[in-house]
Amino acid sequence: MSWSAANDAILAEGTRQLIDDPHRFDGVTTIGVDEHVWRHTKRGDKYVTVIIDLTPVREKAGPARLLDMVEGRSKAVFKRWLAARPQQWQNGIEVVAMDGFTGFKTAAAEELPDAAPIMDPFHVIRLTGDALENCRRRVQRDVFGRRGRTGDPLYRVRRTLLTGAGLLTEKQHARLEEVFADQRHVEVEATWGVYQDMITAYRETDRGLGRFFLQHTIDRISTGVPVQLVEVRKLARTLKQRAADVLGYFDRPGTSNGPTEAINGRLEHLRGIALGFRNLRHYIDRSLLEAGGFRPRLHPRS
């Protein structure tokens, strides 16, 4: 049997029994949305929008699952997908977890006005980490007039800077202290402090205290920050604008978009095994069969 014949047979049966099953959308109350690169080519749209069912994670009933995937990444794409869902399904959605892209937030607000948008810790920390990385690179160029190289103090600690303070070894602590002792690196030290404050807030086991600490951090960096801290000021504008979405995570446990990123990783692995895809419909179907939560049905426990 040829590969094409086997692939067609599997996709046809998988679509009939699993993908086209209308009940697979039942019981969804919490979704995550993110963008995903499905191919690396110069021509054509290489992005898709992935929608993840986070309900099992929030209810501690199982892992997240891929709910659907649509071509493109924009407000219009996500809005169109939401609008195509039955009204009863829309009414049941309580939370939409997302990154900092305002298009997803606007689409959710227009189609799911009663759902709470949540900007999850994964993306908040990544935004803060990007600010720290951009600051390090800028200071590196200001000091040396070039990009970082092996042996440059800031380049040597680039990964250490992104490690939580509580996880640093004595050697890493010593390296950071050496770097921060140089007054030319004071902007990096200040930005690193903000990054560590954000991590501390999310790691606080008392959600009320964590929320208070994060609110305090956002307020603190939103006013009176020196103009030299370009990256912190830019970060503060984003967090201030999305403060309700950021802080909402503490009121709704289990709404992190981290599982969405984990599924994206599984799909990247799938793409690697297949040595890439050229047909988007095949990629979507194969992705749903891989990460759509169908394994218990395919391999039921006796």
BELUR-V634563 format. One record per residue. N is the residue number from 1. RES is the residue in one letter. D_CENTER is the distance of its C-alpha to the mean C-alpha in whole Angstrom. Layout:
BEGIN
n & res & d_center
N & RES & D_CENTER
N & RES & D_CENTER
END
This chain:
BEGIN
n & res & d_center
1 & M & 41
2 & S & 39
3 & W & 35
4 & S & 35
5 & A & 37
6 & A & 35
7 & N & 32
8 & D & 33
9 & A & 34
10 & I & 31
11 & L & 29
12 & A & 32
13 & E & 32
14 & G & 29
15 & T & 28
16 & R & 31
17 & Q & 31
18 & L & 27
19 & I & 25
20 & D & 28
21 & D & 28
22 & P & 28
23 & H & 27
24 & R & 24
25 & F & 22
26 & D & 24
27 & G & 23
28 & V & 20
29 & T & 19
30 & T & 15
31 & I & 13
32 & G & 9
33 & V & 9
34 & D & 7
35 & E & 9
36 & H & 10
37 & V & 13
38 & W & 16
39 & R & 19
40 & H & 20
41 & T & 23
42 & K & 25
43 & R & 26
44 & G & 24
45 & D & 21
46 & K & 18
47 & Y & 15
48 & V & 14
49 & T & 12
50 & V & 11
51 & I & 12
52 & I & 12
53 & D & 14
54 & L & 13
55 & T & 17
56 & P & 18
57 & V & 15
58 & R & 16
59 & E & 20
60 & K & 20
61 & A & 22
62 & G & 20
63 & P & 16
64 & A & 14
65 & R & 15
66 & L & 14
67 & L & 16
68 & D & 17
69 & M & 16
70 & V & 17
71 & E & 18
72 & G & 17
73 & R & 14
74 & S & 16
75 & K & 17
76 & A & 20
77 & V & 18
78 & F & 16
79 & K & 19
80 & R & 21
81 & W & 20
82 & L & 20
83 & A & 23
84 & A & 24
85 & R & 24
86 & P & 27
87 & Q & 27
88 & Q & 28
89 & W & 24
90 & Q & 23
91 & N & 25
92 & G & 23
93 & I & 20
94 & E & 19
95 & V & 15
96 & V & 12
97 & A & 9
98 & M & 7
99 & D & 6
100 & G & 9
101 & F & 10
102 & T & 14
103 & G & 15
104 & F & 13
105 & K & 14
106 & T & 17
107 & A & 17
108 & A & 17
109 & A & 19
110 & E & 22
111 & E & 22
112 & L & 20
113 & P & 22
114 & D & 22
115 & A & 19
116 & A & 17
117 & P & 14
118 & I & 11
119 & M & 9
120 & D & 7
121 & P & 8
122 & F & 5
123 & H & 5
124 & V & 8
125 & I & 10
126 & R & 8
127 & L & 10
128 & T & 13
129 & G & 13
130 & D & 13
131 & A & 16
132 & L & 18
133 & E & 18
134 & N & 19
135 & C & 22
136 & R & 23
137 & R & 23
138 & R & 25
139 & V & 27
140 & Q & 28
141 & R & 29
142 & D & 31
143 & V & 33
144 & F & 33
145 & G & 33
146 & R & 31
147 & R & 28
148 & G & 28
149 & R & 30
150 & T & 30
151 & G & 32
152 & D & 31
153 & P & 30
154 & L & 27
155 & Y & 26
156 & R & 27
157 & V & 25
158 & R & 21
159 & R & 20
160 & T & 22
161 & L & 20
162 & L & 17
163 & T & 18
164 & G & 19
165 & A & 22
166 & G & 23
167 & L & 22
168 & L & 24
169 & T & 28
170 & E & 31
171 & K & 31
172 & Q & 28
173 & H & 29
174 & A & 32
175 & R & 30
176 & L & 28
177 & E & 31
178 & E & 33
179 & V & 30
180 & F & 30
181 & A & 34
182 & D & 34
183 & Q & 34
184 & R & 33
185 & H & 30
186 & V & 30
187 & E & 27
188 & V & 24
189 & E & 26
190 & A & 25
191 & T & 21
192 & W & 21
193 & G & 22
194 & V & 20
195 & Y & 17
196 & Q & 19
197 & D & 20
198 & M & 16
199 & I & 16
200 & T & 19
201 & A & 18
202 & Y & 15
203 & R & 17
204 & E & 20
205 & T & 22
206 & D & 23
207 & R & 21
208 & G & 23
209 & L & 24
210 & G & 20
211 & R & 20
212 & F & 23
213 & F & 22
214 & L & 19
215 & Q & 21
216 & H & 23
217 & T & 21
218 & I & 20
219 & D & 23
220 & R & 25
221 & I & 23
222 & S & 23
223 & T & 27
224 & G & 30
225 & V & 27
226 & P & 29
227 & V & 29
228 & Q & 29
229 & L & 25
230 & V & 24
231 & E & 20
232 & V & 20
233 & R & 22
234 & K & 19
235 & L & 16
236 & A & 19
237 & R & 19
238 & T & 16
239 & L & 15
240 & K & 19
241 & Q & 18
242 & R & 15
243 & A & 17
244 & A & 18
245 & D & 14
246 & V & 13
247 & L & 16
248 & G & 16
249 & Y & 14
250 & F & 17
251 & D & 19
252 & R & 17
253 & P & 16
254 & G & 14
255 & T & 12
256 & S & 8
257 & N & 5
258 & G & 6
259 & P & 9
260 & T & 7
261 & E & 6
262 & A & 9
263 & I & 11
264 & N & 10
265 & G & 11
266 & R & 14
267 & L & 15
268 & E & 15
269 & H & 17
270 & L & 19
271 & R & 19
272 & G & 21
273 & I & 23
274 & A & 25
275 & L & 25
276 & G & 23
277 & F & 23
278 & R & 25
279 & N & 26
280 & L & 22
281 & R & 24
282 & H & 25
283 & Y & 21
284 & I & 20
285 & D & 23
286 & R & 22
287 & S & 18
288 & L & 19
289 & L & 22
290 & E & 20
291 & A & 17
292 & G & 19
293 & G & 20
294 & F & 23
295 & R & 25
296 & P & 27
297 & R & 28
298 & L & 29
299 & H & 30
300 & P & 31
301 & R & 33
302 & S & 36
END
